Amino acid sequence: DMWATHLCFDLENLDYSQLQDLVRQSINVKRRIVAEDPTEKGLRKALNLGHTTAHAFESLAMQGHRTLLHGYAVAWGLAGELYLSTIKLGFPIDRMRQTVQFINEHYGKFDFTCNHYEQLYTYMTHDKKNVGDEVNFTLLGNVGDIRLNQHATKDELFEMFDFLREGN
C-alpha cells in the first residue's frame, strides 16, 4: 500500500524515479480531494492531519525566535496525531510506531519541555479549525479511514506531548 511504500523509501540512497512516482501519487490524491471539496466543508479536512499540532509547534518556535520548517512541524504533528488516533480510535499501534520511528530517524524530534505544555495547549485552542472551546483534529481509525472533527481533552493532549517528548 501507499503508506508502506512511503515508510520504506530509502532517503539515504535516493531513487529519483521512485520519488517522482510517490510525489505524483500524492499530488493526485490531494487534487482529487480538493476537487471533491473545494470549500473545505467535508473531505478536504482530511488534509489537516498533523496540522493542528504542527501549528502549535510553529507558534511556540516563533515565540522563541526559532526557525521551524513547516514540513518538519507537520511531520512531528503527524506523529502526535497518530498517537491520538491510536488511543482514541484504535489506529493500529504497529503502524503508528513505524511511522513515528521513520519521522524520528529522518526529522529528529521537536525540542520542548513539560513547561511548554500549557502554551502549546493555548495555541491549539486558538486554531481556526476549532468550534467553541474544543480542539478539532482530523484523525485516522486506520490507514485510509479518515475521521474528521475529532476532539481531544486537555489530559489527552498532555499525554500526546509526553509521548512526543519521551515515550516514542
C-alpha positions as CSV (number, residue, x, y, z in Angstrom):
1,D,0.0,0.0,0.0
2,M,1.0,3.6,-0.4
3,W,1.7,4.1,3.4
4,A,4.2,1.2,3.5
5,T,5.8,2.3,0.3
6,H,6.5,5.8,1.8
7,L,7.8,4.3,5.0
8,C,10.2,2.0,3.1
9,F,11.5,4.8,0.8
10,D,15.3,4.9,1.3
11,L,16.2,8.6,2.0
12,E,19.9,7.7,2.2
13,N,20.1,6.3,-1.4
14,L,17.5,8.2,-3.4
15,D,15.8,6.6,-6.3
16,Y,14.6,9.7,-8.1
17,S,12.3,7.7,-10.4
18,Q,10.5,6.2,-7.4
19,L,10.5,9.6,-5.7
20,Q,8.9,11.2,-8.7
21,D,6.2,8.4,-8.7
22,L,5.5,8.9,-5.0
23,V,5.2,12.7,-5.4
24,R,2.9,12.2,-8.4
25,Q,0.6,9.8,-6.5
26,S,0.5,12.2,-3.5
27,I,-0.4,15.2,-5.7
28,N,-3.1,13.2,-7.4
29,V,-4.7,12.2,-4.1
30,K,-4.6,15.9,-3.0
31,R,-6.0,17.0,-6.3
32,R,-8.9,14.6,-6.1
33,I,-9.7,15.7,-2.5
34,V,-9.6,19.4,-3.4
35,A,-11.8,18.9,-6.5
36,E,-14.4,17.0,-4.5
37,D,-14.5,19.5,-1.7
38,P,-13.2,22.9,-2.9
39,T,-14.6,24.9,0.1
40,E,-13.4,22.6,2.9
41,K,-16.8,21.6,4.2
42,G,-16.0,17.9,4.5
43,L,-13.4,15.5,2.9
44,R,-10.9,18.3,2.3
45,K,-10.4,18.5,6.1
46,A,-8.5,15.2,5.7
47,L,-5.6,17.3,4.5
48,N,-5.4,18.8,8.0
49,L,-4.0,15.6,9.5
50,G,-1.0,16.6,11.6
51,H,-1.6,20.3,11.2
52,T,-3.3,21.2,14.5
53,T,-0.3,20.1,16.5
54,A,2.1,21.4,13.8
55,H,0.6,24.9,14.0
56,A,1.1,24.9,17.8
57,F,4.7,23.8,17.4
58,E,5.3,26.6,14.8
59,S,3.8,29.2,17.2
60,L,6.0,28.0,20.0
61,A,9.1,28.1,17.8
62,M,8.2,31.6,16.6
63,Q,7.7,32.8,20.2
64,G,11.2,31.5,21.0
65,H,12.7,33.1,17.8
66,R,13.5,29.6,16.5
67,T,13.3,28.6,12.8
68,L,11.0,25.7,12.1
69,L,10.2,24.5,8.7
70,H,6.6,23.7,8.0
71,G,7.3,20.2,6.7
72,Y,9.1,19.3,9.9
73,A,6.3,20.7,12.1
74,V,3.7,18.7,10.1
75,A,5.8,15.5,10.4
76,W,6.0,16.0,14.2
77,G,2.3,16.9,14.3
78,L,1.5,13.7,12.3
79,A,3.4,11.7,14.9
80,G,1.4,13.2,17.7
81,E,-1.9,12.9,15.9
82,L,-1.3,9.3,15.0
83,Y,-0.7,8.7,18.7
84,L,-4.1,10.3,19.4
85,S,-5.6,8.2,16.7
86,T,-4.2,5.1,18.4
87,I,-5.5,5.9,21.9
88,K,-8.9,7.3,20.8
89,L,-9.8,5.4,17.6
90,G,-7.8,2.2,17.7
91,F,-5.4,3.1,14.9
92,P,-3.0,0.1,14.6
93,I,-0.2,0.7,17.1
94,D,2.4,-1.0,14.9
95,R,1.6,1.4,12.0
96,M,1.8,4.3,14.4
97,R,5.1,3.2,15.8
98,Q,6.6,2.5,12.4
99,T,5.6,6.0,11.2
100,V,6.9,7.7,14.4
101,Q,10.2,5.8,14.1
102,F,10.5,7.0,10.5
103,I,9.8,10.6,11.5
104,N,12.3,10.4,14.4
105,E,15.0,8.9,12.3
106,H,14.7,11.5,9.5
107,Y,13.4,14.6,11.2
108,G,14.6,14.2,14.8
109,K,12.2,15.5,17.5
110,F,10.8,18.9,18.2
111,D,12.6,20.3,21.3
112,F,10.2,21.3,24.0
113,T,9.7,20.5,27.7
114,C,6.7,20.0,30.0
115,N,7.0,23.7,30.8
116,H,5.7,24.4,27.3
117,Y,2.5,22.2,27.6
118,E,0.2,25.0,28.7
119,Q,1.4,27.3,26.0
120,L,1.0,24.6,23.3
121,Y,-2.5,23.8,24.6
122,T,-3.4,27.5,24.4
123,Y,-2.1,27.7,20.8
124,M,-4.2,24.6,19.9
125,T,-7.4,26.1,21.4
126,H,-6.9,29.1,19.2
127,D,-6.6,27.1,16.0
128,K,-9.0,28.4,13.3
129,K,-10.4,24.8,12.7
130,N,-11.9,24.7,16.2
131,V,-15.6,25.1,17.1
132,G,-16.2,26.6,20.5
133,D,-13.6,25.5,23.1
134,E,-12.9,22.1,21.7
135,V,-9.6,21.4,19.9
136,N,-10.6,19.9,16.5
137,F,-8.5,17.2,14.8
138,T,-8.5,15.1,11.7
139,L,-7.5,11.6,12.9
140,L,-7.4,8.1,11.5
141,G,-9.2,4.9,12.5
142,N,-6.9,3.0,10.2
143,V,-4.9,3.7,7.1
144,G,-7.4,5.4,4.7
145,D,-10.1,5.5,7.4
146,I,-10.3,9.3,7.9
147,R,-12.2,10.6,10.9
148,L,-13.0,14.3,10.7
149,N,-14.0,16.6,13.5
150,Q,-12.4,14.6,16.3
151,H,-11.7,16.1,19.7
152,A,-9.1,15.5,22.4
153,T,-9.2,16.5,26.1
154,K,-6.5,18.6,27.7
155,D,-5.3,15.5,29.5
156,E,-5.1,13.5,26.2
157,L,-3.1,16.4,24.6
158,F,-0.7,16.5,27.5
159,E,-0.3,12.7,27.2
160,M,0.4,13.2,23.5
161,F,3.1,15.8,24.4
162,D,4.6,13.3,26.8
163,F,4.7,10.7,24.1
164,L,6.3,13.1,21.6
165,R,9.0,14.1,24.1
166,E,10.0,10.8,25.7
167,G,7.8,7.8,25.0
168,N,8.3,7.0,21.4
